[in-house]
Amino acid sequence: VSPVVIVLVLLTLAGAAYLLFRYQCQNKGAYRTTGEPAPGEELEQVAAEASPEDKKEYFI
């Protein structure tokens, strides 16, 4: 195997590792569920604002 092929393979692996590292480090946003209050809101305030006639959703 020639040294040129080895260098090209190593550069390709290094580039793929760099791109994977950048992808893993970027901020993907906050994951909040429906029942969880937004940052800065009180839990009692959110519960008081919820109306009982809202349609219930059931996940199977």
C-alpha positions as CSV (number, residue, x, y, z in Angstrom):
1,V,0.0,0.0,0.0
2,S,1.5,3.3,-1.0
3,P,2.0,6.1,1.5
4,V,-0.3,8.4,-0.5
5,V,-3.2,6.0,0.0
6,I,-2.5,5.8,3.7
7,V,-2.4,9.6,4.0
8,L,-5.6,10.0,2.1
9,V,-7.4,7.4,4.3
10,L,-6.1,9.1,7.5
11,L,-7.2,12.6,6.3
12,T,-10.6,11.2,5.4
13,L,-11.0,9.7,8.9
14,A,-9.8,12.9,10.5
15,G,-12.3,15.0,8.5
16,A,-15.1,12.6,9.4
17,A,-14.2,12.7,13.1
18,Y,-14.1,16.5,13.0
19,L,-17.5,16.8,11.4
20,L,-19.0,14.3,13.8
21,F,-17.5,16.2,16.8
22,R,-18.9,19.5,15.5
23,Y,-22.3,17.9,15.0
24,Q,-22.4,16.4,18.5
25,C,-21.3,19.7,20.2
26,Q,-23.9,22.0,18.6
27,N,-26.9,23.1,20.6
28,K,-29.9,21.1,19.6
29,G,-32.4,23.1,21.7
30,A,-34.4,22.3,24.8
31,Y,-36.7,19.4,25.0
32,R,-39.7,20.2,27.2
33,T,-42.8,18.1,27.6
34,T,-46.3,19.5,27.5
35,G,-46.8,19.4,31.3
36,E,-43.5,21.0,32.1
37,P,-43.5,24.8,32.7
38,A,-41.3,27.1,30.6
39,P,-38.2,28.5,32.3
40,G,-39.2,31.3,34.6
41,E,-42.8,30.2,35.0
42,E,-44.2,29.0,38.3
43,L,-45.8,25.5,38.4
44,E,-48.9,26.8,40.2
45,Q,-49.4,29.5,37.6
46,V,-49.3,26.9,34.8
47,A,-51.7,24.6,36.6
48,A,-54.2,27.5,37.2
49,E,-54.1,28.5,33.5
50,A,-54.9,24.9,32.3
51,S,-58.5,24.6,31.5
52,P,-60.3,21.3,32.4
53,E,-62.2,21.2,29.1
54,D,-59.0,20.7,27.1
55,K,-59.1,17.6,24.9
56,K,-57.2,14.7,26.6
57,E,-54.6,13.0,24.6
58,Y,-53.8,9.3,25.2
59,F,-50.7,7.7,23.9
60,I,-50.7,3.9,23.5
